[in-house]
Amino acid sequence: MHPQTFSLLFFLIFSTLASSKACHPVDKEALLDFKHKITDDPSKLLHSWRVSSDCCTSWEGVACDASGRVVNVSRPGLASDNDFIEDTYMSGTLSPYLGNLSSLQVLDLSNLKDLKGPIPEELGKLSKLTHLFLDTNKLTGSIPFTLRYLSQLEKMYLSDNFISGIVPPSVMKSWTHVSELGLSGNALSGPIPPTIGKVVMITKLDLHGNNFTGRIPTGFGNLKNLRYLDLSENQITGSIPQSIGGLAALELLYLNQNQLTGRIPSSISGLSSMIFCRISENKLSGSLPPSIGQLSKIQRLILENNKLTGKLPATIGHLTALTDIFFSNNYFTGKIPSSFGNLLNLQTLDLSRNRLSGQLPPQLAKLKSLQTLYLSYNPLGLVRIPNWFQELRVFQLMLANTGIEGELPHWLSSSSISQLDLSGNALTGKLPWWIGNITSLSFLNLSNNGFHSSIPVEFKNLSLLMDLDLHSNKFSGHLNVIFSKEVQDPLGHFNSIDLSYNMFTGPIDDDIGERPAMSSISSLVLSHNTLGGSLPKSIGKMRELQVLKLVNTGLSGMIPEELGDAKELSTILLSRNKLTGAIPEIVLNLKELKQFDVSSNRLRGRIPPHKAIIPASAFKNNPGLCGTPLPPCKHF
């Protein structure tokens, strides 16, 4: 719903009261033709539009001036009335006769979801139109050149349609009074018209989610009133123009998901009102300009997934309003500046996947508001997690591949961490009993380390744990303590488990599928452990299971028919085991099945007919199997 909806409603009511003359016949004809072209109106938005009644006094959503001319037509699909939000639709096309409403100031047919066809060229005749809302429909075709004649236009939203073609420069140039323009979520192409620099009254411009190409016009610097700019999710190339520094009123800037190159200009310091900046998912390079430290009001700074290099400017420490820094997946080098310790409002610091090195500044211990700290995949050479980390109150701590060695630090036992990733390090020793004290854990990744113990019985106390990854260690012992852990309904039911490439022993408990912690699991990966035993029938009771991997686990016996009851399964990998018997037809015909591999087992019989595209290699090295995609059967 548009923020101006309520003011428009007042305008609608006032205009209706002010009308003293009967509806003009030209206007009535135009509106009846519009109704005629509506093929479905389930909420009867146009039910009151009758030939026998006056359109100024009796038609809902229509308002007139004192002379009986229609000035407002508002029939949006999303409307609020006395705290009740009505969400509906209308099907049909836009009547060209709407162009005959020569006094019309407001046309709101937004959110009707199913208006199709082109925007009539005749709308260009609405010379008094100030508000045009046609967003969230299925309109096609291009933006008519005739819209250049809407010289009084203040707000226009055509977002979330299927409008294509270019934005005609001559049209853009004529909208000198426009304060809000929304063209997002369409299929518009070509360059952003350089005449955008003429729309000097504009405060909000949203062009995201189109196919715009070319460079950002330098004329943007003229838009001194612009507070909101979204050019994201296009194919814009070239560099960010220096003139962007002229946008002193800009508060929100989205340039993400384009193909921008070059450096972030030093003139960015001119964006003195900016609160939110997202320039992620581009190809920006070079170092960050120290002038970035002059953005005194900035709260969220998102530069991830670029090719930025050099050291992080110490001037970032001046940005004390910052709550979130996302700089991951760049090529930043050097140390994290100690000035980052001044960012006392910081809640998220994501510097992961860079080339940062050197000692972590102990000044970071001052960040008492910090909730999320991502430093993974940097050559930090930490060796030990610094003891001052225990002064932080982070909920998410990600230190994967940062050179940590030795045993887990004991201070973790009294932390309130919810998500902990220490994968890809050189941690060794036993998984300590006190792991069960970190009862707030919902995500734990200790994969690719050197742990060599069984899972302590206290592990069952992790009643909020939902994602567990211990793959590629030397863990041993039985899996039961993991599968039978406690839950805190509705939380604590596993979503994913990966215990592959360890030394766990089995067999898998027969009632694994009946354990509360396993009731909603979607991914279960136990490959490359010496489990033995058979595949439990109760796995079929895991109704949300999508991925099952039990490669090289010493399984024997038959593939149970009950596995076919897990209707969401898309991946079943059971290769390199000792499975016998036939492949159940119900399993091979699971609707979601995309990946299936039972190679190198002792299976026999005809491969059941199936719709999934499964290569012959998925069945090889089972001497008793035959039928498509293997050679035909002779004895079955």
N, C-alpha and C positions, 0 to 999 in steps of 0.2 A: 504494500500500500504506500502511495506517495505521501510524504510529510505534509504536503499542502492540501490533502484531501479534506480536512476539517474546515480550513478557510474557504475552500471551494463550496462546501456544503452550506456555509453561512451565506456565501454569495448566491447560491442557488435559491435558498429560502427567501432572502431579501429581494432578489429579482422577481420571484414569483409574486410576492406581496405587492411589489411596486407596479406590476403589470395591470394596466387598466383597460387596454383594448384587447379584442379577441385575436387569437393567433393568426398571423399573416398567412394567406392561402399558399403562397410560394413555399414558406417554411414548412407548413403542414404537409404539403405534397412531398417535399424532400424527405421528411422524417418517415412518412408512410412508405416511401420507396425503400428507405433503409430497412424498415421492418419487413417489407416484402422480400428482401434479399437475405433475411435471416431464416435459416432452415431448421434450426433447433434452438429452443429457449426454455430449458427445463425449469428454471426458477421463475419464469414468466416476468422477466425484467421489462418486457415491452407489452405486457398484458393490458396496461391502462391506455396504451396508444390506440385509441379507437377513432374511426372516421366520424362518429357521432358526437365526440366530445372535443372540448377546446384544449389545444396542446399547451397553452400557457398556464391554465389553471387546473387541468385534470390529469396531465400526463406526468408520471413519475420520472424524475431525472431530467426534466426539461424546465428551463426558466426563460422568461422573456423580459424585455424592457417595457417602459411605459407605452411605447408605440405598438406593442404586440409582436415585435421581432424577437426571434429566438437568439439568446445570447449564451446559453449554457446547455450542453448535452452531456450528461454524466451517467453512464451505465457501466461502471467497472465491474469486473468479475469478482473483485475482492473489495468488500465494503464493510465499514464498521457502523453499528447502530446500537446505542445503549449497551456498550460492552460486549455485544454479540458480533462476531465476525462472520459474514456470509461469504462463502467461497463457491463460485459457480462458473458456468461457461455459457457461451453462445456460439453456434455454428453459422457460417454464412460468409458473405463478402461485403465489402464496403461500397455503398451506392455512390456513384458519381454525383447524384443529386445533392449530396451533403455540401457540395461546393456552392449551392444556391442559398445557403444560410448566411446571407451577406453581412449580418450583424454579429455572427457567432464569435465569442471570445474564448470559450472553453469547450474543448472536445475531449472527453475522457472515455475511451473504450478499451482501457487497459485491462490486462489480466482476464480477458474473456477466453483465452487459451485456444480458440478454434476459429477465429476469423482468418479467412484465407484470401488468396488473390492479391493483386497489386494495390498499392496506395493510389487512389484516383488522382490524376493530374488536376482534376477540378478543385481539389483542396487548395490549390494555389490562389483561388479567387477569394479566399477567406481573409481579406485584407485587415480585418480587425482582430484576428485570432491572436491570443496571448499565450494560451496553454494547449498543447497538443500531446495527448497521451494515448499511444497505440501499442504500448509494450506488452510483452508476454502474450503473443498470438502466433499465428502461422502465416503471416503476411509474406509475400514473395515479390519478385521484381526489384527494381531499383528505386532509389530516392528520386522522385520527379523533379525535373529542373524547375517546374512551376513553383516549387516551395520557396524559390528566391523572392517571391512577391509577398511572403509573410513578414512584412517589415516590422510588425509590432510584436512578433513572437518573443516571449520571455523564457518559457520552459517547454522543451520538447523531449519526449522519451519514445524511441522506436526500438528499444532494447528487446532482446530475446524473441526474435522473429527469424525469418529466412531471407532477409533482404540482402541483395547482392549488388555487384557493380561498384563504381567509384562514388565517392562523395564529391559532387560537382563543385569546383572551386568558386564558381559564381554564386552558388547557393550559400555556401559557408560565408562568403564575403558580405552577403546582404543581411545576415542575422546580427545586426549591430546592437540589438537590445537583449539578446539571449543571455540569460544568467545560468541556466542549467541545460545541458545537452547530453542525452543518453542514447548511444547507438550500439551498445555492447551486445554480445551474444548473437551476432548475425554472420553473414558471409561477405562483408564488405571488403573490397580489395583496392589495389593501387596505393599511391602515396597519400599520406595525410595532407590535405590541401594547405599550401603555404599561406593561403588567405585566412587560416585560423588566427593569425596575428591581428586580424581586424575585429575579432569578436571580443572587444576589450571589456565588455561588461560581465563576461562569463566568470562564474564562481565555481562551477562544477562541470567537469568534462570527463565522460566515461566512454571510451572506445574499445574496451578490452574484449577479448574473445572474438576477434575478426581475423581477416587475412591481410591487414595493411602491410605494405612493404615500403622500401625507401627509408630516408632519414627522418629524424625528428626535426621539423621545421624550426629554423632559428627564430621565427616570429613568435614562438611561445613566450619568449622573454618579455613581450609587450603585454601579456595578460596579467596585469598588476593586481587584479581582484581575485585571481584563481586560488581557490582554497583546496580543491580536490581534483587530482589528475590521475586517471587510470588508463594507461596504454598497454597494459599487460596482455599476454597471450596473443601476440601478433607475430609478424615476421619482419619487424623493423630492424634495419641494419644501420651501420655507421656509428659514429660516436655520440655521446651525450653533448649537446651544444653548450658552449660557454654561457650563452644567453640565458640558460636555465637559472642562473644566479639572480636573475631579475625578478623571480617569483617570490617576493618577500612575504606575500600573504599565504603561500602554499602550506597546508597543514598535512595533507596525505598525498604521497607520491607512490604510484605503482608502475614500474617499468619492467617487471619480471617476465620471464618466459618470452624473450625476444632473441635477436641475434646481434645485440649491441656489442661493439668492439671499442678498442682504445681505452684511454684512461678516464677515471672519474674526474671531472674538471675541478680545479681548485676553487672555481667560482661557486661551488656548492655551498660555500660558507654564507652566501647571500640568502639561502633559504631559512631565514631567521625564525620563521613561525612553524617550521616543520616538526610534526609530532611523530609521524610514521613514514618510514622510507623502506620500500622493498625494490631492490634492483637485482634480485637473485635470478638464477637460471639464464645467464647471458654468456658472453665471451669477453667480458671486460678484463683488461690486463693492466700492468703497471702497478705502482704502489699507491696506497691511499694517501691523498693529500693531507698534510697536517692541518689544513684549514677546516677539516671535518670537525675539529674540536670546537668550532664556533657555533655549532647547531645546538644552542643552549636549551631548547625545548624538546629535543628529540627523545622519544621514549622507546621506540622500537626501531632497530637498524638491522636490516636483513640483506646481506650481500653474498649469501652462500651460492655455491655452484657457479663460480666464475673462474677466471685465470689470474686473479690478483696476486701480486708478488710483493717482495720487500718486507720490511719490518712493520709491525703494527705501530701506528703513531702513538707516542705517549700522550698526545693531546686528547685522545679519546677519554682519558681520565678526567677531563673537564666536564664531560657530559653527564652531570650528576642526576639528571632526570631519567636517564636510561633505565628501562626495566628489562629489556631483552636485546641481546647481541647474538646474531646468527651469521657466523663467518665461515662455516664449514665448507670443505671441498674447494679450497683454493690452494695457492702455493706460498702462503705467508711463511717467513723464516724468522730466525732469531728468537729472542726471549719474549715471554709475555710481559709487557711493561708493568712495573710495580704500581704505576698510577692507576691501574685498573682497580686497585684497592680503595679508591675514592668513590667508586660507583655504588654507593650505599643502598640505592633503590633497586639494584640489579637482581632480577629473579632468574633469568636464564642467561648462561654464558656457554655458547657452542662454538668452539674453535677446532672441532674434530676434522680429521682428514686434511691436514696441512703439513708443513715441514718445520714446525716450531721445535725448538730445542732449548737446552739449558735448564737451570734450576727454576722451579715455580716460585714466584714471589710470595713470601710469607704474608705480605700485605693483603692477599686475597682472603685471609682469615677474618678480615673486618666485614666481609660481605654477609651480614646476618640475614638479609632478605633472600639470599640465593637459594633457589629450590632445585635448579637443574644445572649440572656442570658436565659438559661433554668435552673431553680432551682426547678421545680415542684417535688412534692412527696418526700420531705425531711421534717423531724420534726423540722423545723427551729424555729417555734414559733414566727414568725415575729411580730404579732399583728398589726403593721403598716408597710407599705412600707416605708423604710427610705427616707427622703427628698432628700438625695444626689443622689437618682436615677434620679432626673430631670437633673442632670449634664451629664448623659449618653445620647448618641444619638442612642439608640438601635431601631431597626426596629421590632425585635421579642422579646417579654418579656413574659416568661412563669413562673408563680408563683402559679400553682395549688397545693392545699393541703399543704400550707406552714404556716398555722395558722394566716392568715390575718383577722382582725376584723374591725368592724365599717363601715364607708362610704368610697366610692371611693375618693382617694386624688385628690384635685382640680388641681394639677400641670399636671395631665394627659391631661387636656384640651388643653394645648399648646404643647403637644408632637407630634412627627412624627412617632409614633408607627404604624406598619402595622398589626402585629399579637399580640394579647393580650389574655392571658389565665389566669384568676383568679378564675377558678372553684374550687369547693370543699373547700371553705374557710367559714368564718362566716361574710361575708359582709352583711350589712343591709341597710335600708333606701330606698330612692327613687333612681331610675336611673336618674342621674342629667341631666338637660337640655343641659349642655355643652358637653354631650357625642357626640352631633352633630358637635362639633368643631374638633374632632379627625378625620379629613376628609381623612387621609391616611389609616384608618383601612380597611383591607381586610378580617381579621379573628377575631372574637370576641367570647370568651367563658366565660360566667359568670354563668354557670350552678352550681347547688348544692350550692346555697347561700341562703340568707334570704331577697332578694329584695322584696319590696311590693308596687309597684306603677304601674301606666300605663306607656306605652312607650311614652316619650315626643315627641312632633311633630317635634322637631329639629333632631330626628333620621333620618328623610328623607334625611338629608344632607350627610349621609355616602354613597356617590356615588361610592365608590370603594369596599364596603363591599360585599363579596361573600359567606362567611361561618359564620353562626350565631347560637350559642347554648346558650339558656337561660333556659334549662329544669330544673325542680325541684327548683323553687323559688315560690314566691307568687305574681307574676305579674298579673295584671288585665287589664280590659279595652279591647278595640277592636284591632284586628290585622291589620287593614287596613294601619296604618302608616308604618308597616314593609313591607307589600307587595307592597306598592306604593312608596317606596323610589326611589330616583333618581339614575341614572346610568351615567357612562362616557364611552360610547361605545369605544372599545369593552369590557371594564372592568365594574365591578360593577353589573353584572348579578349574581343572587344567584346561588351557586352550592348546598348548603345544608342549611336547616333550621330545628332546633329542639326546639320547644316551649312546649314540653310535660310537664305534671305535674305542671301546673300553675293554675291560676284562670281567664284566658282570657275568654271573652264572644264573641259571634258571632252575626249574622251568618257570615259564610265565604262569602265574596263578590262574586257575580255571575261571574264577569269578572276577577277573580284572574288569570286565565290562559292567559289573554291578557295584563297583566301588564308587561312593559319592564323588570323590575327587576326579573320577574319569568320566563322569556322566555327560559332559559337553565338550570333550576334547575333539579338536579338529585335525591335529597332526601328531602322529606317534611314530618316532624313528628310533629303532633299537638295533639297527644293522651292525654287523661285525662285533658281536659278543657271543660267548659260548653258552647260549641259553639252553639248547636241547629241548626235549619235550615236544608237545604238539601245539598247534595253533588253537587257542581257546575259542569255543563256540560263542562265548559271551561277548567277544569283540563285536559281534553283530548287534549288540544292544547299544553300542556307541553311535547314537543316531546322527550326530553331527560330524563324525569322523570323515575327513576328506583325503588324508594322506596316511598310508600305512606302509612302512618300510622295515622289512625284517630280513634283509639280505645277509647271507653267510652267518646264520645264527644257530645252525645245527638242528633246525626244526625237522621233525619226522611226522609220520601219520598223514592223514588226508586233509585237504582243504575243506573246512566245514561249509555245508550249504548255508548255515546261518550267517556267514560273512556277507551274503547277499542282502541281509536285512539292514545293513549300514548303507542306506540309499544315497548318501552324499559322497561316497568314495569316488575319487577321481584318479588317485594314484595307488596302485597295489604292486609293491616290489617284494617278491618272495624268492628270488634267484639264489643259487648256490646253497641249497639245503638238501634234505633227504626226504622231501615230500613224496608221497605215493598216491595211488588211486587216480581217479579222473578229475578233470577240472569241472566244477559245478557250473551248469549253464546259467543259473541265476547270478553267479558272480561275474561271469564274462559279459553279461548283458545289463550290468548296472548302467543306468541312464547317463550318469555323469562321468563314466570311466574314460580317461584320456591316456593313461599310462599304465601298462600291465606287463610284468615280467616274471615268468616262472622258469626261466632257463636254468639248466644244470641242476635238475632234480631227478626223481625217479617216477615221474608221472606217466600214466598210461591211458590209452583209449582215444576216442575221436575228440578233436577240439570242437566244442560246441559252436554252432553258427552264431555269429556276433556282428553287430553294427560298428563297433569301435574299430578304428584303423590301427591294428597292432602288427608290427613287423614280425617276420618269421624268426628273427633273432631272439624274440621274447620267449620262444618255445623250444629253442635248440637245446641239444644235450639232454633230452628226455627220450631215451631209446624207444619207449612204448607209445609216444604221442604221434598222431597222424591227422590228416585233414587240413584244410585251408587255415593258415597260409603254408603249412608243411605239405609234403607229398601226400597223395590220397591214401586212404586206409585200404588194407587188403583183407583183414580178418574181422573187422568190426561192422 
